[in-house]
Amino acid sequence: MNYRKLFSFLQTSQREPIPGRADMVRNDAGGFTFALDDWKRLDRFLVLGSEGGTYYASERKLTHDNADTMLRALQADGLRAVARVVEISQAARAPKNDPALFALAMAAGMGDDATRAAALAALPKVARTASHLFVFAEYVEGFRGWGRGLRRAVADWYLAMPLERLVLQAVKYKARGEKDRRWSNRDLLRLAHPEAPAGDVARRALFDRIVRPDGEAPLPAGLEQLAAAEELARATDARAAARLIVEHRLPREAVPSELQRAPEVWTALLADMPMTAMLRSLGRMASIGLLVKGSGAEKTVRERLADRARLKAARVHPIHVLLALAMYGRGQGLRGGLSWTPAPSVLDALDAAFYVAFKGIVPAGKRVAIGLDVSGSMTMGMVAGTPLVPRVAAAAMAMITSATEPGTLVWAFAERMVPIAISPRQRLDDVVKATSDLPFGATDVALPMLHALETRAEVDAFVVYTDNETWAGAVHPVQALKRYRDRTGIAAKLVVVGMTSTGFTVADPQDGGMLDVVGFDASAPQLIADFIGDRL
């Protein structure tokens, strides 16, 4: 009998914990990894959400697990939890704001007195639009009733917002929310009863018009945009509609459906269209012939996508650019009969904008190997509620580091190494396609380190994009990294980029040379570069 095969500190099956490591837990795939603390898992949820679940955990289970995490954070330090929600939401680090709104609603209902007060005071910072406010109203009812404090917070939201912005909220969000969200501005005003000062004639008139939309009383000065929106709702001529749109900076939501196929209407909308709305509307504009090469609209789109300051001011998250690239490049919509021929110049501009949206990243100047987990579990779930699955989103995000650090090695793995031909010189839609076509398999996150040893690759840092559901290996990732360090003499680091909001990581919390970060957090690439460049 060879006892070494049954018990070893240096080589342990991923189906078992490393001897002496009581901090290892069984992940949802049956392998043993390390547990994230509640604050790190809260970050994952706030950035990635839980829509779609994972390969091993249903959407319901994943949401419940993350809600339990938030509840423990509130019990441990409610003010810290609220501050974290506000920080991630305001910095636009997450692709969607819904997880932050859910967490804030939980704090407003489940925290102690000080936490509830802090959560309600933070409402304007997290719910920055009426659409956000509707989502918060839906979520908060799961944790508390509409008491005086909550009504006052909603009333203050309407009273504190600058009038010009509030008018736009009234114009854009007239109807009730999407899907099962039942709130509207009218509902909340009737519930909260905000009372504008007697001298604030325009705000009082705006509230009255929202609550009584069929009113015919003349609108006072300050509400010209609302009056123009009401006129536009009755318009039947595209040229007249375009004139109103340009003169009063009206959004697409104010345009009657029968006029939304008119090129002159979309030309007028593009003149003042917000960046995120432009990204969502590329297919629509292309389908009516606006984005042909050399057109004014095509030039406008390219120039805006290249404008770093505009992207930053508009809080454009990189995943929104990636989605626009994927959708526009398809040449047809997901639903309906829209189709178009993508303009190569626009595709190139979108590709460049993806990198720009991550802001300027200072290179680490190190030898880096990227490991892309392309196992079967990485093909399930929705990254931050988008149609992107983790393996595709991981490949796109990995290109940031690959483009920043010259000579970066890029490997794909599952239960074995998978050849993959991608480089930062490729356009992102080609990278996404190359990743999507790879075969599936079980998960062994130790493979990048073992492969580096086998091929004698000199690596200062391994950056692994994974869901942390590893289980198939004969050696744990941390043991494989130690073996690499010992045999090469290189104090290699390991960065684990979590692509789902589970509570697991293969990064050893006791090893200062390992770091766990959240996938598609807009701040992650710079954090990775700082860590591997010894700047943290």
Secondary structure in CASP SS format (residue, H / E / C, confidence):
PFRMAT SS
TARGET T0000
AUTHOR 0000-0000-0000
METHOD secondary structure of the structure
MODEL  1
M C 1.00
N C 1.00
Y H 1.00
R H 1.00
K H 1.00
L H 1.00
F C 1.00
S C 1.00
F C 1.00
L C 1.00
Q C 1.00
T C 1.00
S C 1.00
Q C 1.00
R C 1.00
E C 1.00
P C 1.00
I C 1.00
P C 1.00
G C 1.00
R C 1.00
A C 1.00
D C 1.00
M E 1.00
V E 1.00
R E 1.00
N C 1.00
D C 1.00
A C 1.00
G C 1.00
G C 1.00
F E 1.00
T E 1.00
F E 1.00
A E 1.00
L C 1.00
D C 1.00
D H 1.00
W H 1.00
K H 1.00
R H 1.00
L H 1.00
D H 1.00
R H 1.00
F H 1.00
L H 1.00
V H 1.00
L H 1.00
G C 1.00
S C 1.00
E C 1.00
G C 1.00
G C 1.00
T C 1.00
Y C 1.00
Y C 1.00
A C 1.00
S C 1.00
E H 1.00
R H 1.00
K H 1.00
L H 1.00
T H 1.00
H H 1.00
D H 1.00
N H 1.00
A H 1.00
D H 1.00
T H 1.00
M H 1.00
L H 1.00
R H 1.00
A H 1.00
L H 1.00
Q H 1.00
A H 1.00
D H 1.00
G H 1.00
L H 1.00
R H 1.00
A H 1.00
V H 1.00
A H 1.00
R H 1.00
V H 1.00
V H 1.00
E H 1.00
I H 1.00
S H 1.00
Q H 1.00
A C 1.00
A C 1.00
R C 1.00
A C 1.00
P C 1.00
K C 1.00
N C 1.00
D H 1.00
P H 1.00
A H 1.00
L H 1.00
F H 1.00
A H 1.00
L H 1.00
A H 1.00
M H 1.00
A H 1.00
A H 1.00
G H 1.00
M H 1.00
G C 1.00
D C 1.00
D H 1.00
A H 1.00
T H 1.00
R H 1.00
A H 1.00
A H 1.00
A H 1.00
L H 1.00
A H 1.00
A C 1.00
L H 1.00
P H 1.00
K H 1.00
V H 1.00
A C 1.00
R C 1.00
T C 1.00
A H 1.00
S H 1.00
H H 1.00
L H 1.00
F H 1.00
V H 1.00
F H 1.00
A H 1.00
E H 1.00
Y H 1.00
V H 1.00
E C 1.00
G C 1.00
F C 1.00
R C 1.00
G C 1.00
W C 1.00
G C 1.00
R H 1.00
G H 1.00
L H 1.00
R H 1.00
R H 1.00
A H 1.00
V H 1.00
A H 1.00
D H 1.00
W H 1.00
Y H 1.00
L H 1.00
A H 1.00
M C 1.00
P C 1.00
L H 1.00
E H 1.00
R H 1.00
L H 1.00
V H 1.00
L H 1.00
Q H 1.00
A H 1.00
V H 1.00
K H 1.00
Y C 1.00
K C 1.00
A C 1.00
R C 1.00
G C 1.00
E C 1.00
K C 1.00
D C 1.00
R C 1.00
R C 1.00
W C 1.00
S C 1.00
N H 1.00
R H 1.00
D H 1.00
L H 1.00
L H 1.00
R H 1.00
L H 1.00
A H 1.00
H C 1.00
P C 1.00
E C 1.00
A C 1.00
P C 1.00
A C 1.00
G C 1.00
D C 1.00
V H 1.00
A H 1.00
R H 1.00
R H 1.00
A H 1.00
L H 1.00
F H 1.00
D H 1.00
R H 1.00
I H 1.00
V H 1.00
R C 1.00
P C 1.00
D C 1.00
G C 1.00
E C 1.00
A C 1.00
P C 1.00
L C 1.00
P C 1.00
A C 1.00
G C 1.00
L C 1.00
E H 1.00
Q H 1.00
L H 1.00
A H 1.00
A H 1.00
A H 1.00
E H 1.00
E H 1.00
L H 1.00
A H 1.00
R C 1.00
A C 1.00
T C 1.00
D C 1.00
A H 1.00
R H 1.00
A H 1.00
A H 1.00
A H 1.00
R H 1.00
L H 1.00
I H 1.00
V H 1.00
E H 1.00
H H 1.00
R C 1.00
L C 1.00
P C 1.00
R H 1.00
E H 1.00
A H 1.00
V C 1.00
P C 1.00
S H 1.00
E H 1.00
L H 1.00
Q C 1.00
R C 1.00
A C 1.00
P H 1.00
E H 1.00
V H 1.00
W H 1.00
T H 1.00
A H 1.00
L H 1.00
L H 1.00
A H 1.00
D C 1.00
M C 1.00
P C 1.00
M H 1.00
T H 1.00
A H 1.00
M H 1.00
L H 1.00
R H 1.00
S H 1.00
L H 1.00
G H 1.00
R H 1.00
M H 1.00
A H 1.00
S H 1.00
I C 1.00
G C 1.00
L C 1.00
L C 1.00
V C 1.00
K C 1.00
G C 1.00
S C 1.00
G H 1.00
A H 1.00
E H 1.00
K H 1.00
T H 1.00
V H 1.00
R H 1.00
E H 1.00
R H 1.00
L H 1.00
A C 1.00
D C 1.00
R H 1.00
A H 1.00
R H 1.00
L H 1.00
K H 1.00
A H 1.00
A C 1.00
R C 1.00
V C 1.00
H C 1.00
P H 1.00
I H 1.00
H H 1.00
V H 1.00
L H 1.00
L H 1.00
A H 1.00
L H 1.00
A H 1.00
M H 1.00
Y H 1.00
G H 1.00
R H 1.00
G C 1.00
Q E 1.00
G C 1.00
L C 1.00
R C 1.00
G C 1.00
G C 1.00
L C 1.00
S E 1.00
W C 1.00
T C 1.00
P C 1.00
A C 1.00
P H 1.00
S H 1.00
V H 1.00
L H 1.00
D H 1.00
A H 1.00
L H 1.00
D H 1.00
A H 1.00
A H 1.00
F H 1.00
Y H 1.00
V H 1.00
A H 1.00
F C 1.00
K C 1.00
G C 1.00
I C 1.00
V C 1.00
P C 1.00
A C 1.00
G C 1.00
K C 1.00
R C 1.00
V E 1.00
A E 1.00
I E 1.00
G E 1.00
L E 1.00
D E 1.00
V C 1.00
S C 1.00
G H 1.00
S H 1.00
M H 1.00
T H 1.00
M C 1.00
G C 1.00
M C 1.00
V H 1.00
A H 1.00
G H 1.00
T C 1.00
P C 1.00
L C 1.00
V C 1.00
P H 1.00
R H 1.00
V H 1.00
A H 1.00
A H 1.00
A H 1.00
A H 1.00
M H 1.00
A H 1.00
M H 1.00
I H 1.00
T H 1.00
S H 1.00
A H 1.00
T H 1.00
E C 1.00
P C 1.00
G C 1.00
T C 1.00
L E 1.00
V E 1.00
W E 1.00
A E 1.00
F E 1.00
A C 1.00
E C 1.00
R C 1.00
M E 1.00
V E 1.00
P C 1.00
I C 1.00
A C 1.00
I C 1.00
S C 1.00
P C 1.00
R C 1.00
Q C 1.00
R C 1.00
L H 1.00
D H 1.00
D H 1.00
V H 1.00
V H 1.00
K H 1.00
A H 1.00
T H 1.00
S H 1.00
D C 1.00
L C 1.00
P C 1.00
F C 1.00
G C 1.00
A C 1.00
T C 1.00
D C 1.00
V C 1.00
A C 1.00
L H 1.00
P H 1.00
M H 1.00
L H 1.00
H H 1.00
A H 1.00
L H 1.00
E H 1.00
T H 1.00
R C 1.00
A C 1.00
E C 1.00
V C 1.00
D C 1.00
A E 1.00
F E 1.00
V E 1.00
V E 1.00
Y E 1.00
T E 1.00
D C 1.00
N C 1.00
E C 1.00
T C 1.00
W C 1.00
A C 1.00
G C 1.00
A C 1.00
V C 1.00
H C 1.00
P H 1.00
V H 1.00
Q H 1.00
A H 1.00
L H 1.00
K H 1.00
R H 1.00
Y H 1.00
R H 1.00
D H 1.00
R H 1.00
T H 1.00
G C 1.00
I C 1.00
A C 1.00
A C 1.00
K E 1.00
L E 1.00
V E 1.00
V E 1.00
V E 1.00
G E 1.00
M C 1.00
T C 1.00
S C 1.00
T C 1.00
G C 1.00
F E 1.00
T E 1.00
V C 1.00
A C 1.00
D C 1.00
P C 1.00
Q C 1.00
D C 1.00
G C 1.00
G C 1.00
M E 1.00
L E 1.00
D E 1.00
V E 1.00
V E 1.00
G C 1.00
F C 1.00
D C 1.00
A C 1.00
S C 1.00
A H 1.00
P H 1.00
Q H 1.00
L H 1.00
I H 1.00
A H 1.00
D H 1.00
F H 1.00
I H 1.00
G C 1.00
D C 1.00
R C 1.00
L C 1.00
END
